[in-house]
Amino acid sequence: MSKQPPTLPKGTRDFSPTQLYRRNHIFDTIKHIFQKYGFLPLETPAFENLSVLAGKYGDEGDQLLFKILNTGDFLAKVEKEDIAQGYKTLLPSIAEKGLRYDLTVPFARYVVMNRNDITFPFRRYQIQPVWRADRPQKGRYREFYQCDADIIGTKSLVCEAEILAMVNEVFQQLGIHDFTIVINHRKLLTGIASSIRAAGKEHELCIAIDKLDKIGRDKVFKELASRGFTSTSLHKLEFIFNIQGTNEEKLSLLRKHLASSEEGSIAFNELDKLFQYIKTLGAEDAPITFDPTLARGLSYYTGAIFEVKVNNIAIGSVGGGGRYDNLTTIFGLPDVSGVGFSFGVDRIYEVMAQLNLFAQSHKSAVQIMLTNIDTESEKLALKVLAQLRSKEIKAEIYPSPVKLKKQLSYANKKNIPFVLIVSPRKELIDKFTLKNMHTGAQNQYTFSELVQILS
């Protein structure tokens, strides 16, 4: 019987040392700025009870949940009638848990369970993998990391402004300068639904419009028609796709269409205040654009929503978030409003790779390699290696005595910047030959000089 070569599940990846070093550069940059803005770290389990996850992401989101079969005889509680009635009836009997779909719902669950120990408003950041049973494609995986920052326990729009300023700073620090932060408000979409005589269908409207970048306007309209929107309603909706101008001009035009909308009035006032806070924070140069077609299909958003798109790169949004007022209510804790943002690290990585932004940030994790010429030089090299590491210098030794050419080739392939050529000869014990692998230059230094150079 022939052995099949090993494969990876679709939508998952291995990461090489180089890829991990680059990813860690992104993680470290984001984490540093999270902490700079006062966010505290948090982690939650990889899987949750399905009762926590189900019903929080809309019907389409629920279909993308990875369910975990119960341990042991998972069919023990199943009746034939359950199987005949389909998977929705069968599921509760065979699966009680699922892999987390995002970090926001588990965060809400954590807040509810630990509300007596939390000081509100609570700022938390979380960097962990999530899983979605989606169709894999470029920039979209079934297992991927999210970097979330949320402020919960206050309705202040200062929080939205801080998050947008933080988002702007993250992308600037990563070297991604040509991007747009797109902003809208879910209450505006509620007002739009009423204005086109589709009151009560704002959820369906958001789900369809959220696919605009993927499927285009014509298919969005077809989906809306299939969801019961009349031709008259769709004709009235066309105006939001044609609004242009500055943020002030677009908001002014939309105000005229939604003059009688109470929800619209709330949204306009909040957006006006938000833009003022952004200016006061000194982030008025952040590339923020109001777009009434931004929807974000997740059902828990209730206020301002935002996404980041990198211009001139076809990869979709590289992050998004918004205000949610009722997420903890479904877990029994009402009136705890929050706002957050999630960075899509995998897409950010793709963008930085396309823009060659890793050239400056990617260096070898090892600062210096020590050669291993023979038994005597190995003894000396091991002593020096220990001394270098005691000075917090990242160092390694070539593990066996081979030709120097092979050792230098190894250092080159690993992009190690320096090689210490260790010789047991007495005249070189106090001074060491350091080779710069980028320039090829070789010079002799004492141990203290060596440490100074590498530090």
Kinemage of the C-alpha trace (Angstrom):
@kinemage 1
@onewidth
@group {chain A} dominant
@subgroup {mainchain}
@vectorlist {calphas} color= white
{ca met a 1} P 0.000 0.000 0.000
{ca ser a 2} L 1.506 3.315 -1.094
{ca lys a 3} L 1.832 6.082 1.466
{ca gln a 4} L 0.054 9.325 0.659
{ca pro a 5} L 2.167 12.476 1.084
{ca pro a 6} L 1.057 14.642 4.025
{ca thr a 7} L -1.167 17.634 3.308
{ca leu a 8} L -2.580 20.610 5.188
{ca pro a 9} L -6.303 21.232 5.679
{ca lys a 10} L -7.527 23.825 3.199
{ca gly a 11} L -7.382 27.357 4.541
{ca thr a 12} L -4.490 26.670 6.941
{ca arg a 13} L -0.746 27.320 6.629
{ca asp a 14} L 2.643 26.544 8.076
{ca phe a 15} L 4.850 29.538 8.881
{ca ser a 16} L 8.591 29.452 8.207
{ca pro a 17} L 11.048 31.180 10.580
{ca thr a 18} L 11.301 34.122 8.164
{ca gln a 19} L 7.515 34.440 7.933
{ca leu a 20} L 7.161 34.224 11.703
{ca tyr a 21} L 9.818 36.857 12.237
{ca arg a 22} L 7.911 39.178 9.898
{ca arg a 23} L 4.561 38.362 11.490
{ca asn a 24} L 6.036 39.007 14.913
{ca his a 25} L 7.177 42.410 13.674
{ca ile a 26} L 3.518 43.187 12.898
{ca phe a 27} L 2.304 41.745 16.206
{ca asp a 28} L 4.938 43.643 18.194
{ca thr a 29} L 4.129 46.941 16.468
{ca ile a 30} L 0.407 46.565 17.117
{ca lys a 31} L 0.925 45.364 20.701
{ca his a 32} L 3.213 48.308 21.489
{ca ile a 33} L 0.612 50.811 20.278
{ca phe a 34} L -2.217 48.960 22.078
{ca gln a 35} L -0.274 49.344 25.325
{ca lys a 36} L 0.551 52.955 24.513
{ca tyr a 37} L -3.201 53.654 24.381
{ca gly a 38} L -3.792 51.991 27.740
{ca phe a 39} L -5.166 48.595 26.659
{ca leu a 40} L -4.567 45.547 28.869
{ca pro a 41} L -3.900 41.987 27.578
{ca leu a 42} L -6.501 39.217 27.689
{ca glu a 43} L -6.809 35.656 26.372
{ca thr a 44} L -9.852 33.394 26.054
{ca pro a 45} L -10.115 29.662 25.133
{ca ala a 46} L -9.829 28.499 21.514
{ca phe a 47} L -13.322 26.997 21.742
{ca glu a 48} L -16.540 28.139 23.397
{ca asn a 49} L -19.911 26.603 24.093
{ca leu a 50} L -22.045 26.879 20.954
{ca ser a 51} L -24.682 28.596 23.082
{ca val a 52} L -22.185 31.474 23.439
{ca leu a 53} L -21.326 31.680 19.726
{ca ala a 54} L -24.569 30.831 17.914
{ca gly a 55} L -26.891 33.657 16.953
{ca lys a 56} L -24.287 36.422 17.386
{ca tyr a 57} L -23.067 36.728 13.793
{ca gly a 58} L -26.261 36.485 11.754
{ca asp a 59} L -27.459 33.470 9.786
{ca glu a 60} L -24.499 33.488 7.389
{ca gly a 61} L -21.994 33.824 10.204
{ca asp a 62} L -23.552 30.913 12.078
{ca gln a 63} L -23.024 28.702 9.026
{ca leu a 64} L -19.297 29.469 9.164
{ca leu a 65} L -18.864 28.258 12.745
{ca phe a 66} L -16.601 25.222 13.141
{ca lys a 67} L -18.487 22.803 15.405
{ca ile a 68} L -16.674 20.278 17.615
{ca leu a 69} L -18.170 16.794 17.966
{ca asn a 70} L -18.878 15.742 21.531
{ca thr a 71} L -16.261 13.458 23.055
{ca gly a 72} L -16.919 9.750 23.391
{ca asp a 73} L -19.979 8.281 21.690
{ca phe a 74} L -21.321 11.504 20.186
{ca leu a 75} L -24.229 9.601 18.629
{ca ala a 76} L -25.470 8.231 21.957
{ca lys a 77} L -28.244 10.809 22.333
{ca val a 78} L -29.268 10.809 18.678
{ca glu a 79} L -32.635 9.433 17.591
{ca lys a 80} L -33.453 8.337 14.057
{ca glu a 81} L -36.026 11.096 13.893
{ca asp a 82} L -33.310 13.673 14.587
{ca ile a 83} L -31.299 12.490 11.574
{ca ala a 84} L -34.359 12.551 9.340
{ca gln a 85} L -35.128 16.166 10.310
{ca gly a 86} L -31.743 17.457 9.149
{ca tyr a 87} L -28.573 18.884 10.655
{ca lys a 88} L -30.224 21.761 12.551
{ca thr a 89} L -32.171 19.290 14.661
{ca leu a 90} L -29.240 16.874 14.873
{ca leu a 91} L -26.564 19.430 15.818
{ca pro a 92} L -27.493 20.063 19.498
{ca ser a 93} L -27.257 16.323 20.165
{ca ile a 94} L -23.779 15.791 18.716
{ca ala a 95} L -21.946 19.123 19.206
{ca glu a 96} L -21.989 21.420 22.221
{ca lys a 97} L -18.843 23.438 21.469
{ca gly a 98} L -17.301 25.332 18.565
{ca leu a 99} L -14.063 27.104 17.637
{ca arg a 100} L -14.303 30.835 18.223
{ca tyr a 101} L -15.385 32.849 15.166
{ca asp a 102} L -13.983 36.145 16.417
{ca leu a 103} L -12.605 37.663 19.620
{ca thr a 104} L -15.454 40.092 20.353
{ca val a 105} L -18.175 37.644 21.415
{ca pro a 106} L -15.821 35.688 23.720
{ca phe a 107} L -14.757 39.046 25.148
{ca ala a 108} L -18.394 39.925 25.866
{ca arg a 109} L -18.819 36.546 27.561
{ca tyr a 110} L -15.706 37.217 29.652
{ca val a 111} L -17.005 40.640 30.704
{ca val a 112} L -20.323 39.200 31.849
{ca met a 113} L -18.678 36.380 33.817
{ca asn a 114} L -16.123 38.694 35.456
{ca arg a 115} L -18.143 41.900 35.801
{ca asn a 116} L -17.587 42.090 39.574
{ca asp a 117} L -13.804 42.039 39.154
{ca ile a 118} L -13.533 44.444 36.212
{ca thr a 119} L -12.979 48.179 36.565
{ca phe a 120} L -15.117 49.936 33.974
{ca pro a 121} L -14.493 51.377 31.459
{ca phe a 122} L -12.372 48.344 30.623
{ca arg a 123} L -9.732 48.527 27.881
{ca arg a 124} L -8.476 45.169 26.634
{ca tyr a 125} L -6.438 43.907 23.725
{ca gln a 126} L -6.361 40.329 22.506
{ca ile a 127} L -4.108 38.686 19.916
{ca gln a 128} L -5.203 35.119 19.163
{ca pro a 129} L -6.272 32.869 16.252
{ca val a 130} L -9.896 32.497 15.147
{ca trp a 131} L -11.542 29.985 12.808
{ca arg a 132} L -14.175 30.305 10.091
{ca ala a 133} L -15.475 27.598 7.762
{ca asp a 134} L -15.211 29.978 4.818
{ca arg a 135} L -14.136 29.302 1.239
{ca pro a 136} L -10.335 29.805 1.196
{ca gln a 137} L -8.970 32.410 -1.211
{ca lys a 138} L -6.153 34.953 -1.376
{ca gly a 139} L -6.068 36.849 1.889
{ca arg a 140} L -8.914 34.745 3.355
{ca tyr a 141} L -8.130 31.702 5.470
{ca arg a 142} L -10.019 29.306 7.723
{ca glu a 143} L -7.527 29.823 10.537
{ca phe a 144} L -6.139 33.304 11.059
{ca tyr a 145} L -5.112 35.737 13.752
{ca gln a 146} L -7.024 38.777 14.914
{ca cys a 147} L -5.603 41.651 16.931
{ca asp a 148} L -8.490 43.260 18.811
{ca ala a 149} L -8.705 46.311 21.027
{ca asp a 150} L -11.982 47.161 22.780
{ca ile a 151} L -13.216 49.713 25.306
{ca ile a 152} L -16.323 48.540 27.123
{ca gly a 153} L -18.474 50.148 29.797
{ca thr a 154} L -18.916 53.629 28.313
{ca lys a 155} L -20.855 55.233 25.461
{ca ser a 156} L -18.429 58.147 25.110
{ca leu a 157} L -17.494 58.946 21.528
{ca val a 158} L -14.021 59.812 22.793
{ca cys a 159} L -13.414 56.051 22.591
{ca glu a 160} L -14.253 55.904 18.869
{ca ala a 161} L -11.918 58.839 18.256
{ca glu a 162} L -9.105 57.205 20.235
{ca ile a 163} L -9.484 53.942 18.370
{ca leu a 164} L -9.384 55.680 14.987
{ca ala a 165} L -6.284 57.643 16.030
{ca met a 166} L -4.723 54.370 17.199
{ca val a 167} L -5.569 52.625 13.913
{ca asn a 168} L -3.974 55.454 11.959
{ca glu a 169} L -0.813 55.223 14.075
{ca val a 170} L -0.511 51.446 13.617
{ca phe a 171} L -0.554 51.653 9.826
{ca gln a 172} L 1.838 54.592 9.769
{ca gln a 173} L 4.262 52.694 12.037
{ca leu a 174} L 4.083 49.632 9.791
{ca gly a 175} L 5.036 51.812 6.820
{ca ile a 176} L 1.637 51.533 5.115
{ca his a 177} L 0.818 55.148 4.259
{ca asp a 178} L -1.588 54.899 1.328
{ca phe a 179} L -4.728 53.652 3.078
{ca thr a 180} L -8.245 54.834 3.865
{ca ile a 181} L -10.233 54.530 7.082
{ca val a 182} L -13.857 54.260 5.944
{ca ile a 183} L -16.545 55.248 8.460
{ca asn a 184} L -20.339 55.011 8.600
{ca his a 185} L -23.059 54.609 11.232
{ca arg a 186} L -25.503 51.718 11.560
{ca lys a 187} L -28.310 54.104 12.542
{ca leu a 188} L -27.853 55.849 9.191
{ca leu a 189} L -28.464 52.525 7.486
{ca thr a 190} L -31.588 52.103 9.619
{ca gly a 191} L -32.702 55.549 8.471
{ca ile a 192} L -31.935 54.692 4.860
{ca ala a 193} L -33.999 51.498 5.115
{ca ser a 194} L -36.964 53.562 6.348
{ca ser a 195} L -36.470 56.221 3.660
{ca ile a 196} L -36.708 53.607 0.877
{ca arg a 197} L -39.848 52.113 2.447
{ca ala a 198} L -38.058 49.047 3.791
{ca ala a 199} L -38.395 49.755 7.506
{ca gly a 200} L -37.456 46.785 9.636
{ca lys a 201} L -35.196 45.338 6.941
{ca glu a 202} L -32.011 47.155 7.910
{ca his a 203} L -30.359 43.849 8.891
{ca glu a 204} L -30.965 42.369 5.424
{ca leu a 205} L -29.789 45.648 3.891
{ca cys a 206} L -26.518 45.528 5.851
{ca ile a 207} L -25.810 41.888 4.993
{ca ala a 208} L -26.216 42.553 1.272
{ca ile a 209} L -24.371 45.885 1.101
{ca asp a 210} L -21.504 44.395 3.101
{ca lys a 211} L -20.741 42.265 0.015
{ca leu a 212} L -20.428 45.293 -2.283
{ca asp a 213} L -16.643 45.032 -2.712
{ca lys a 214} L -16.845 41.300 -3.412
{ca ile a 215} L -19.809 40.991 -5.777
{ca gly a 216} L -20.527 44.514 -7.095
{ca arg a 217} L -23.618 46.689 -6.993
{ca asp a 218} L -25.726 44.728 -9.499
{ca lys a 219} L -25.469 41.485 -7.518
{ca val a 220} L -26.112 43.377 -4.268
{ca phe a 221} L -29.378 44.624 -5.795
{ca lys a 222} L -30.254 41.088 -6.940
{ca glu a 223} L -29.702 39.778 -3.428
{ca leu a 224} L -31.821 42.561 -1.943
{ca ala a 225} L -34.598 41.747 -4.419
{ca ser a 226} L -34.432 38.101 -3.333
{ca arg a 227} L -34.779 39.297 0.270
{ca gly a 228} L -38.044 41.067 -0.518
{ca phe a 229} L -36.936 44.598 -1.434
{ca thr a 230} L -39.242 46.066 -4.075
{ca ser a 231} L -38.052 47.680 -7.301
{ca thr a 232} L -39.262 51.021 -5.940
{ca ser a 233} L -37.137 50.587 -2.804
{ca leu a 234} L -34.079 49.610 -4.844
{ca his a 235} L -34.535 52.616 -7.121
{ca lys a 236} L -34.649 54.896 -4.068
{ca leu a 237} L -31.538 53.205 -2.671
{ca glu a 238} L -29.347 54.100 -5.656
{ca phe a 239} L -28.586 57.569 -4.329
{ca ile a 240} L -26.252 56.281 -1.588
{ca phe a 241} L -23.944 54.777 -4.221
{ca asn a 242} L -23.573 58.124 -5.986
{ca ile a 243} L -22.822 60.483 -3.076
{ca gln a 244} L -19.444 62.150 -3.563
{ca gly a 245} L -17.443 65.066 -2.156
{ca thr a 246} L -15.777 65.843 1.158
{ca asn a 247} L -16.989 64.230 4.361
{ca glu a 248} L -18.945 67.387 5.189
{ca glu a 249} L -20.508 67.530 1.721
{ca lys a 250} L -21.543 63.857 1.775
{ca leu a 251} L -23.049 64.165 5.241
{ca ser a 252} L -24.906 67.309 4.179
{ca leu a 253} L -26.410 65.584 1.124
{ca leu a 254} L -27.474 62.590 3.174
{ca arg a 255} L -29.051 64.845 5.801
{ca lys a 256} L -31.484 66.113 3.152
{ca his a 257} L -32.567 62.572 2.300
{ca leu a 258} L -32.999 61.604 5.943
{ca ala a 259} L -34.398 64.891 7.274
{ca ser a 260} L -37.349 63.177 8.951
{ca ser a 261} L -35.413 60.178 10.331
{ca glu a 262} L -34.954 60.125 14.094
{ca glu a 263} L -32.300 57.402 13.796
{ca gly a 264} L -30.533 59.428 11.107
{ca ser a 265} L -30.514 62.507 13.318
{ca ile a 266} L -28.827 60.584 16.144
{ca ala a 267} L -26.211 59.252 13.732
{ca phe a 268} L -25.430 62.660 12.218
{ca asn a 269} L -24.971 64.215 15.653
{ca glu a 270} L -22.666 61.402 16.736
{ca leu a 271} L -20.583 61.577 13.550
{ca asp a 272} L -20.245 65.358 13.867
{ca lys a 273} L -19.049 64.964 17.445
{ca leu a 274} L -16.707 62.126 16.487
{ca phe a 275} L -15.010 64.160 13.759
{ca gln a 276} L -14.558 66.997 16.268
{ca tyr a 277} L -12.930 64.639 18.789
{ca ile a 278} L -10.607 63.313 16.087
{ca lys a 279} L -9.509 66.866 15.328
{ca thr a 280} L -8.987 67.646 19.022
{ca leu a 281} L -6.829 64.515 19.380
{ca gly a 282} L -4.560 65.848 16.628
{ca ala a 283} L -5.511 63.094 14.201
{ca glu a 284} L -7.275 65.319 11.682
{ca asp a 285} L -4.735 64.280 9.023
{ca ala a 286} L -5.770 60.623 9.328
{ca pro a 287} L -7.250 59.483 5.982
{ca ile a 288} L -10.832 59.082 7.244
{ca thr a 289} L -13.623 58.959 4.653
{ca phe a 290} L -17.356 58.825 5.299
{ca asp a 291} L -19.086 56.249 3.076
{ca pro a 292} L -22.831 55.519 3.452
{ca thr a 293} L -22.377 52.141 1.698
{ca leu a 294} L -20.155 50.747 4.464
{ca ala a 295} L -22.314 48.212 6.324
{ca arg a 296} L -20.270 45.539 8.151
{ca gly a 297} L -22.647 42.585 8.158
{ca leu a 298} L -22.177 41.433 11.760
{ca ser a 299} L -25.469 41.906 13.536
{ca tyr a 300} L -24.155 43.215 16.862
{ca tyr a 301} L -23.061 46.674 15.624
{ca thr a 302} L -25.348 49.539 16.676
{ca gly a 303} L -23.394 52.779 16.164
{ca ala a 304} L -20.325 54.028 14.293
{ca ile a 305} L -18.634 51.392 12.148
{ca phe a 306} L -15.288 51.532 10.384
{ca glu a 307} L -12.994 49.587 8.062
{ca val a 308} L -9.487 50.104 6.713
{ca lys a 309} L -8.679 49.553 3.064
{ca val a 310} L -5.228 49.830 1.495
{ca asn a 311} L -5.417 51.830 -1.712
{ca asn a 312} L -4.337 50.308 -5.031
{ca ile a 313} L -4.069 46.762 -3.617
{ca ala a 314} L -6.944 44.364 -4.300
{ca ile a 315} L -7.186 42.529 -1.002
{ca gly a 316} L -10.329 43.831 0.711
{ca ser a 317} L -10.410 45.392 4.158
{ca val a 318} L -7.402 44.895 6.448
{ca gly a 319} L -9.285 45.702 9.636
{ca gly a 320} L -12.616 46.844 10.961
{ca gly a 321} L -14.767 47.484 13.978
{ca gly a 322} L -17.472 49.608 15.505
{ca arg a 323} L -19.798 50.388 18.396
{ca tyr a 324} L -21.967 47.679 19.947
{ca asp a 325} L -24.534 48.471 22.654
{ca asn a 326} L -26.301 45.178 23.277
{ca leu a 327} L -23.725 42.403 22.996
{ca thr a 328} L -23.572 41.646 26.721
{ca thr a 329} L -27.373 41.873 27.028
{ca ile a 330} L -27.762 38.460 25.400
{ca phe a 331} L -25.618 37.066 28.215
{ca gly a 332} L -27.762 38.690 30.907
{ca leu a 333} L -25.880 41.978 31.435
{ca pro a 334} L -27.760 44.943 29.895
{ca asp a 335} L -26.582 48.523 29.323
{ca val a 336} L -22.861 47.801 28.817
{ca ser a 337} L -21.827 49.542 25.621
{ca gly a 338} L -18.526 48.946 23.903
{ca val a 339} L -16.495 49.869 20.856
{ca gly a 340} L -13.600 48.023 19.280
{ca phe a 341} L -11.383 47.376 16.291
{ca ser a 342} L -9.788 44.249 14.851
{ca phe a 343} L -6.630 44.193 12.694
{ca gly a 344} L -6.445 41.478 10.031
{ca val a 345} L -2.806 40.455 10.420
{ca asp a 346} L -2.787 38.016 7.488
{ca arg a 347} L -3.985 40.648 5.052
{ca ile a 348} L -1.629 43.240 6.512
{ca tyr a 349} L 1.186 40.744 5.937
{ca glu a 350} L 0.128 40.324 2.289
{ca val a 351} L 0.077 44.106 1.827
{ca met a 352} L 3.506 44.578 3.391
{ca ala a 353} L 4.936 41.764 1.263
{ca gln a 354} L 3.558 43.371 -1.914
{ca leu a 355} L 4.957 46.758 -0.915
{ca asn a 356} L 8.350 45.277 0.084
{ca leu a 357} L 8.026 46.740 3.557
{ca phe a 358} L 9.797 43.868 5.291
{ca ala a 359} L 13.217 44.788 3.881
{ca gln a 360} L 13.844 47.244 6.710
{ca ser a 361} L 12.131 45.286 9.466
{ca his a 362} L 13.377 41.768 8.707
{ca lys a 363} L 16.699 40.892 10.278
{ca ser a 364} L 18.014 37.596 11.532
{ca ala a 365} L 16.983 36.725 15.067
{ca val a 366} L 20.660 35.740 15.602
{ca gln a 367} L 23.208 38.560 15.907
{ca ile a 368} L 26.374 36.495 15.608
{ca met a 369} L 27.490 32.950 14.776
{ca leu a 370} L 30.663 31.432 16.188
{ca thr a 371} L 32.685 29.105 13.967
{ca asn a 372} L 33.728 25.591 14.898
{ca ile a 373} L 37.062 24.728 13.272
{ca asp a 374} L 38.340 21.860 15.418
{ca thr a 375} L 38.139 20.399 18.929
{ca glu a 376} L 40.301 23.106 20.540
{ca ser a 377} L 38.531 26.017 18.877
{ca glu a 378} L 35.171 24.440 19.800
{ca lys a 379} L 36.064 24.565 23.515
{ca leu a 380} L 37.023 28.241 23.278
{ca ala a 381} L 33.959 29.061 21.149
{ca leu a 382} L 31.603 27.479 23.689
{ca lys a 383} L 33.110 29.603 26.482
{ca val a 384} L 32.791 32.766 24.406
{ca leu a 385} L 29.247 31.762 23.412
{ca ala a 386} L 28.192 31.578 27.066
{ca gln a 387} L 29.787 34.964 27.775
{ca leu a 388} L 28.003 36.599 24.824
{ca arg a 389} L 24.642 35.198 25.895
{ca ser a 390} L 25.246 36.464 29.443
{ca lys a 391} L 25.402 39.945 27.851
{ca glu a 392} L 21.956 39.358 26.242
{ca ile a 393} L 23.490 38.940 22.775
{ca lys a 394} L 21.671 36.466 20.510
{ca ala a 395} L 24.335 34.032 19.422
{ca glu a 396} L 24.770 30.494 18.128
{ca ile a 397} L 27.665 28.177 17.332
{ca tyr a 398} L 28.005 25.963 14.295
{ca pro a 399} L 27.479 22.567 15.971
{ca ser a 400} L 30.238 20.517 14.356
{ca pro a 401} L 33.741 21.157 12.960
{ca val a 402} L 33.490 21.434 9.162
{ca lys a 403} L 35.142 23.548 6.494
{ca leu a 404} L 34.905 27.296 7.151
{ca lys a 405} L 33.351 27.879 3.724
{ca lys a 406} L 30.368 25.696 4.649
{ca gln a 407} L 29.913 27.526 7.953
{ca leu a 408} L 29.994 30.943 6.280
{ca ser a 409} L 27.483 29.734 3.697
{ca tyr a 410} L 25.191 28.648 6.542
{ca ala a 411} L 25.436 32.094 8.160
{ca asn a 412} L 24.695 33.772 4.833
{ca lys a 413} L 21.585 31.691 4.220
{ca lys a 414} L 20.297 32.572 7.704
{ca asn a 415} L 21.114 36.254 7.137
{ca ile a 416} L 23.288 36.342 10.271
{ca pro a 417} L 25.096 39.700 10.137
{ca phe a 418} L 28.340 38.731 11.943
{ca val a 419} L 30.532 35.646 12.226
{ca leu a 420} L 33.176 35.259 14.920
{ca ile a 421} L 36.019 33.179 13.528
{ca val a 422} L 37.318 31.434 16.629
{ca ser a 423} L 40.930 30.179 16.619
{ca pro a 424} L 42.703 28.451 19.515
{ca arg a 425} L 46.043 30.085 18.700
{ca lys a 426} L 47.482 31.973 21.666
{ca glu a 427} L 48.040 35.237 19.824
{ca leu a 428} L 44.289 35.447 19.076
{ca ile a 429} L 42.892 34.430 22.465
{ca asp a 430} L 42.631 38.036 23.653
{ca lys a 431} L 41.432 39.335 20.316
{ca phe a 432} L 38.743 37.847 18.103
{ca thr a 433} L 38.346 38.001 14.330
{ca leu a 434} L 34.898 39.391 13.491
{ca lys a 435} L 33.614 39.059 9.934
{ca asn a 436} L 30.881 41.402 8.707
{ca met a 437} L 28.801 39.201 6.427
{ca his a 438} L 27.267 42.128 4.563
{ca thr a 439} L 30.532 43.917 3.668
{ca gly a 440} L 32.963 40.996 3.899
{ca ala a 441} L 35.314 43.055 6.121
{ca gln a 442} L 37.279 41.262 8.863
{ca asn a 443} L 38.704 43.010 11.941
{ca gln a 444} L 40.067 41.987 15.316
{ca tyr a 445} L 38.465 43.094 18.584
{ca thr a 446} L 38.748 42.422 22.289
{ca phe a 447} L 35.758 40.790 23.974
{ca ser a 448} L 34.553 44.117 25.457
{ca glu a 449} L 34.819 45.789 22.030
{ca leu a 450} L 32.939 42.884 20.519
{ca val a 451} L 30.106 43.259 23.018
{ca gln a 452} L 29.924 47.003 22.343
{ca ile a 453} L 29.635 46.444 18.588
{ca leu a 454} L 26.910 43.811 18.917
{ca ser a 455} L 24.941 45.766 21.522
